[in-house]
Amino acid sequence: MYLAPAIFAFLFTFVLTLMALKYFPKFGMMDRPWKYGLKRKPIPYYGGIIIVAVFIVSTLIFVKVDSHVLAMLAGALMIAGVSFADDLFDLSPFLRLSIQILAAVTLTLGGIGISSISNPFGAPILLDQQKITFALGGEIISFSLLAALFTIIWVVAIVNTMNFLDGLNGLSSGVSAIASLSIFLLSIRPGIHFDLSSQIPVATISIILFGCAAAFLIFDFHPARILMGDTGSMFLGFLLATLAIFSGGKIATALLILGFPILDAFWVIIRRVIKGKSPFRGDFGHLHHRLLEVGLSERHAIILIYAICAIFGGIAIFLGPEQKVYAIAALFALMIM
């Protein structure tokens, strides 16, 4: 059931990336290394459009399209569109943030959102008790303002976390492959879902995303032959954020897998604000840059972050809700150290 979409997405991405390596230079679709103070020849850029195209086509082929899937695809295309424009023209951070919020709102209108927060020590915290209802195009739309707010914060945080992570070759694609595979394995794990058939859409989408990310990683890993740009990293971030709240919350799982990048992103933002700098202006203070400063090679730094994400991803698959809370606390303590 899941092998066909995985192989299709992997091979489709692989072939299109090979074609991009040949044709992107002819169309001037190259990066600008001097913009970031790098002394190397330009390499093909905008590789994220390959991931976007393959994911959309694969999803339409292998996943039954309903309101949830349509909302996800619509939001993902918004993110991809504004990110591609930013890769081309360097858009205002506030415009990008506005589109990210709009994409998250689209999810909530499509019925995808954080309706409750698991509480391993008691009853879950419900966020959808107070609903707002209105008519749109002859249909009745109902959503909870509090649930929508939490969904927007979650989506925007993960989208920008993945963008911040795209500082070393292969980080975004590799971590996305690990995260999507972990969500897939959790989705098909028996005994933890009331109705395992309800997990078919999220499992299929997850394995498609894994195929796309894994194939692109072959070309993206250091030394990269092609770069995905913000188009790819933010698109991947949006999908991972969506999958974590699609067909049953897997937020704790996503927090464990992406814990290091998330905490690093928050720390970087706080540090920039304290220093009076814009939180949207990039620098070399991320965790992966710090690992390089202490003597790790780029490959070793990337593999170390892969290992941390994979270890906590494995933990997330097999632990119960209460144990995940302790694992998140341990991850936070590790990040502090």
C-alpha positions as CSV (number, residue, x, y, z in Angstrom):
1,M,0.0,0.0,0.0
2,Y,2.7,2.5,0.9
3,L,5.6,1.2,-1.2
4,A,4.2,2.5,-4.5
5,P,3.9,6.2,-3.4
6,A,7.3,6.1,-1.7
7,I,9.1,4.7,-4.8
8,F,7.2,7.0,-7.2
9,A,8.0,10.1,-5.2
10,F,11.7,9.1,-4.8
11,L,12.3,8.2,-8.4
12,F,10.3,11.3,-9.7
13,T,12.3,13.6,-7.5
14,F,15.6,11.9,-8.4
15,V,15.0,12.2,-12.2
16,L,13.8,15.8,-12.0
17,T,16.8,16.8,-9.9
18,L,19.1,15.2,-12.5
19,M,17.4,17.3,-15.1
20,A,17.6,20.4,-13.0
21,L,21.4,19.9,-12.7
22,K,21.6,20.0,-16.5
23,Y,19.1,22.7,-17.3
24,F,19.0,25.1,-14.3
25,P,22.5,26.6,-15.2
26,K,21.3,27.2,-18.8
27,F,18.3,29.3,-17.4
28,G,20.4,31.2,-14.9
29,M,18.8,29.4,-11.9
30,M,21.9,29.6,-9.8
31,D,22.6,30.7,-6.2
32,R,24.5,33.8,-5.2
33,P,27.3,32.7,-2.9
34,W,28.8,36.1,-2.6
35,K,25.6,37.3,-1.0
36,Y,26.5,35.2,2.1
37,G,30.2,35.8,2.0
38,L,31.0,32.4,0.4
39,K,33.9,32.0,-1.9
40,R,32.8,29.3,-4.3
41,K,31.3,28.9,-7.7
42,P,27.5,29.3,-8.0
43,I,25.5,26.0,-8.0
44,P,21.9,25.3,-9.1
45,Y,19.3,26.9,-6.9
46,Y,15.5,26.8,-6.6
47,G,15.6,23.0,-6.2
48,G,12.6,23.4,-3.8
49,I,10.3,23.7,-6.8
50,I,11.1,20.1,-7.6
51,I,10.0,18.9,-4.2
52,V,6.8,21.0,-4.5
53,A,5.9,19.6,-7.9
54,V,6.6,16.0,-7.0
55,F,4.8,16.2,-3.7
56,I,1.7,17.8,-5.3
57,V,1.5,15.3,-8.2
58,S,2.2,12.3,-5.9
59,T,-0.5,13.4,-3.4
60,L,-3.1,13.9,-6.1
61,I,-2.3,10.4,-7.5
62,F,-2.1,8.4,-4.3
63,V,-4.2,10.2,-1.7
64,K,-8.0,10.6,-1.7
65,V,-8.7,14.3,-2.0
66,D,-11.0,15.7,0.6
67,S,-11.4,19.0,2.4
68,H,-8.5,18.3,4.7
69,V,-6.1,17.4,1.8
70,L,-7.3,20.4,-0.2
71,A,-6.6,22.7,2.7
72,M,-3.2,21.2,3.2
73,L,-2.3,21.6,-0.5
74,A,-3.7,25.1,-0.7
75,G,-1.7,26.2,2.3
76,A,1.4,24.4,1.0
77,L,1.2,26.2,-2.3
78,M,0.8,29.6,-0.6
79,I,4.0,28.9,1.4
80,A,5.8,27.6,-1.8
81,G,4.7,30.6,-3.8
82,V,5.8,33.3,-1.4
83,S,9.0,31.5,-0.6
84,F,9.9,31.2,-4.3
85,A,9.2,34.9,-4.8
86,D,11.5,35.6,-1.8
87,D,14.2,33.4,-3.3
88,L,13.9,35.6,-6.4
89,F,13.3,39.1,-5.0
90,D,14.1,39.1,-1.2
91,L,10.6,39.9,0.0
92,S,9.8,41.7,3.2
93,P,9.8,39.4,6.3
94,F,6.4,40.7,7.3
95,L,4.9,39.8,3.9
96,R,6.3,36.3,4.3
97,L,4.9,36.1,7.8
98,S,1.5,37.3,6.7
99,I,1.3,34.5,4.0
100,Q,2.4,31.9,6.6
101,I,-0.4,33.0,8.9
102,L,-2.9,32.9,6.0
103,A,-1.7,29.4,5.1
104,A,-2.3,28.3,8.7
105,V,-5.7,29.8,8.7
106,T,-6.5,27.9,5.6
107,L,-5.7,24.7,7.4
108,T,-8.1,25.5,10.2
109,L,-10.9,26.4,7.7
110,G,-10.3,23.0,6.1
111,G,-10.7,21.2,9.5
112,I,-7.0,20.6,10.3
113,G,-6.0,22.1,13.6
114,I,-5.0,21.6,17.2
115,S,-8.3,20.8,19.0
116,S,-6.7,19.6,22.2
117,I,-3.4,19.3,24.0
118,S,-2.6,15.9,25.5
119,N,-2.1,15.9,29.3
120,P,-0.3,12.7,30.4
121,F,-1.2,13.5,34.0
122,G,-4.9,14.0,33.5
123,A,-7.6,14.9,31.1
124,P,-6.6,16.5,27.8
125,I,-6.8,20.3,27.6
126,L,-9.6,21.1,25.1
127,L,-9.2,24.1,22.8
128,D,-12.3,23.8,20.7
129,Q,-15.1,24.3,23.2
130,Q,-16.0,27.8,22.0
131,K,-16.7,27.8,18.3
132,I,-17.4,30.5,15.7
133,T,-19.8,29.6,12.9
134,F,-20.4,31.5,9.7
135,A,-21.6,30.8,6.1
136,L,-19.2,30.9,3.2
137,G,-20.2,30.0,-0.4
138,G,-23.3,28.3,0.7
139,E,-21.4,26.1,3.3
140,I,-21.4,26.5,7.0
141,I,-17.9,27.0,8.4
142,S,-17.2,26.4,12.1
143,F,-14.0,26.8,13.9
144,S,-12.6,27.5,17.4
145,L,-10.7,30.8,17.8
146,L,-8.4,29.3,20.5
147,A,-7.7,26.2,18.5
148,A,-7.0,28.3,15.4
149,L,-4.6,30.5,17.4
150,F,-2.6,27.5,18.6
151,T,-2.5,26.0,15.1
152,I,-1.2,29.3,13.6
153,I,1.6,29.6,16.2
154,W,2.5,25.9,15.7
155,V,2.6,26.2,11.9
156,V,4.5,29.5,11.8
157,A,7.0,28.2,14.3
158,I,7.8,25.0,12.4
159,V,7.9,26.7,9.0
160,N,10.5,29.2,10.2
161,T,12.4,26.5,12.2
162,M,13.0,24.6,9.0
163,N,14.1,27.7,7.2
164,F,16.6,28.5,10.0
165,L,17.8,24.9,9.8
166,D,18.7,25.4,6.1
167,G,22.2,26.7,6.9
168,L,24.3,23.6,6.0
169,N,24.0,21.4,3.0
170,G,21.5,18.6,3.5
171,L,20.2,19.7,6.9
172,S,16.6,20.6,5.9
173,S,16.2,17.6,3.5
174,G,17.8,15.1,5.9
175,V,15.9,16.2,9.0
176,S,12.7,16.3,6.9
177,A,13.3,12.7,5.8
178,I,13.8,11.6,9.4
179,A,10.8,13.4,10.6
180,S,8.4,12.3,7.9
181,L,9.5,8.7,8.2
182,S,9.0,8.8,12.0
183,I,5.5,10.2,11.5
184,F,4.8,7.5,9.0
185,L,5.9,4.7,11.4
186,L,3.9,6.2,14.2
187,S,0.8,6.4,11.9
188,I,0.9,2.7,11.0
189,R,1.9,1.5,14.5
190,P,-0.9,-0.8,15.7
191,G,-2.4,-0.5,19.1
192,I,-2.2,3.3,19.6
193,H,-4.9,4.4,17.2
194,F,-8.6,3.9,17.8
195,D,-9.2,3.5,14.0
196,L,-6.0,2.6,12.1
197,S,-7.7,3.2,8.8
198,S,-8.1,6.9,9.7
199,Q,-4.3,7.1,9.6
200,I,-4.1,6.1,5.9
201,P,-4.0,9.7,4.5
202,V,-1.4,11.0,6.9
203,A,0.7,7.8,6.5
204,T,0.6,8.0,2.7
205,I,1.4,11.7,2.7
206,S,4.3,11.1,5.2
207,I,5.8,8.4,3.0
208,I,5.5,10.6,-0.1
209,L,7.3,13.4,1.7
210,F,10.0,11.0,2.8
211,G,10.5,9.9,-0.8
212,C,10.9,13.5,-2.0
213,A,13.2,14.5,0.9
214,A,15.4,11.4,0.7
215,A,15.9,11.6,-3.1
216,F,16.7,15.3,-2.9
217,L,19.2,14.6,0.0
218,I,21.3,12.6,-2.4
219,F,22.2,15.8,-4.3
220,D,21.8,18.2,-1.3
221,F,24.2,16.6,1.1
222,H,27.6,18.2,1.6
223,P,29.1,19.1,-0.8
224,A,25.8,20.0,-2.4
225,R,25.2,19.9,-6.1
226,I,21.9,21.7,-5.9
227,L,20.1,23.8,-3.2
228,M,16.4,23.9,-2.3
229,G,16.2,27.5,-1.2
230,D,13.5,28.9,1.0
231,T,11.0,27.4,-1.5
232,G,12.0,23.9,-0.3
233,S,12.8,24.5,3.4
234,M,9.6,26.4,4.2
235,F,7.5,24.0,2.1
236,L,8.9,21.1,4.0
237,G,8.3,22.9,7.3
238,F,4.7,23.6,6.5
239,L,4.1,19.9,5.6
240,L,5.8,18.6,8.7
241,A,3.7,21.0,10.9
242,T,0.6,19.9,9.1
243,L,1.3,16.2,9.4
244,A,1.8,16.6,13.1
245,I,-1.8,17.7,13.6
246,F,-3.4,15.8,10.7
247,S,-5.6,12.8,11.6
248,G,-4.8,12.9,15.3
249,G,-2.2,15.0,17.1
250,K,1.5,13.9,16.8
251,I,2.8,17.2,18.2
252,A,4.8,15.5,20.9
253,T,6.5,13.3,18.3
254,A,7.3,16.3,16.1
255,L,8.6,18.2,19.2
256,L,11.0,15.3,19.9
257,I,12.2,15.0,16.3
258,L,12.5,18.7,15.7
259,G,13.3,19.6,19.3
260,F,16.9,20.7,18.7
261,P,16.1,22.9,15.7
262,I,13.1,24.4,17.4
263,L,15.0,25.3,20.6
264,D,17.8,26.6,18.5
265,A,15.5,28.8,16.5
266,F,14.0,30.3,19.7
267,W,17.4,30.8,21.2
268,V,18.6,32.6,18.0
269,I,15.6,34.9,17.9
270,I,16.0,35.8,21.6
271,R,19.7,36.5,21.1
272,R,19.1,38.7,18.1
273,V,16.4,40.7,19.9
274,I,18.6,41.1,23.0
275,K,21.4,42.5,20.8
276,G,18.9,44.9,19.1
277,K,19.0,43.1,15.8
278,S,16.1,42.0,13.6
279,P,15.0,38.5,14.4
280,F,14.5,38.0,10.7
281,R,18.1,38.9,9.7
282,G,20.3,35.8,9.3
283,D,23.6,35.3,11.1
284,F,26.1,32.5,11.9
285,G,24.9,31.9,15.5
286,H,22.9,28.8,14.9
287,L,23.7,25.4,16.5
288,H,25.1,24.0,13.3
289,H,27.4,27.0,13.0
290,R,28.5,26.6,16.6
291,L,29.4,23.0,15.9
292,L,31.6,24.1,13.1
293,E,33.3,26.7,15.4
294,V,34.3,24.0,18.0
295,G,36.0,22.0,15.3
296,L,33.5,19.7,13.7
297,S,33.6,19.3,9.9
298,E,30.4,20.2,8.0
299,R,29.7,16.6,7.4
300,H,30.2,15.6,11.0
301,A,28.0,18.5,12.2
302,I,25.2,17.4,9.9
303,I,25.5,13.7,10.8
304,L,25.4,14.6,14.5
305,I,22.2,16.6,14.1
306,Y,20.8,13.7,12.0
307,A,21.6,11.3,14.8
308,I,20.0,13.4,17.5
309,C,16.8,13.8,15.5
310,A,16.8,10.1,14.6
311,I,17.3,9.0,18.2
312,F,14.5,11.1,19.5
313,G,12.4,10.1,16.6
314,G,12.8,6.5,17.5
315,I,12.0,7.3,21.1
316,A,8.8,9.1,20.0
317,I,7.6,6.1,18.1
318,F,7.7,3.7,21.0
319,L,7.0,5.9,24.1
320,G,3.6,6.7,25.6
321,P,2.4,10.2,26.2
322,E,3.8,10.5,29.8
323,Q,7.2,9.2,28.8
324,K,7.3,11.6,25.9
325,V,7.0,14.5,28.3
326,Y,10.1,13.3,30.2
327,A,11.9,12.8,26.9
328,I,11.1,16.4,25.8
329,A,12.4,17.6,29.2
330,A,15.6,15.6,28.6
331,L,16.0,17.1,25.2
332,F,15.6,20.6,26.6
333,A,18.2,19.9,29.2
334,L,20.6,18.5,26.5
335,M,20.0,21.6,24.4
336,I,20.8,23.9,27.4
337,M,24.1,22.1,28.0
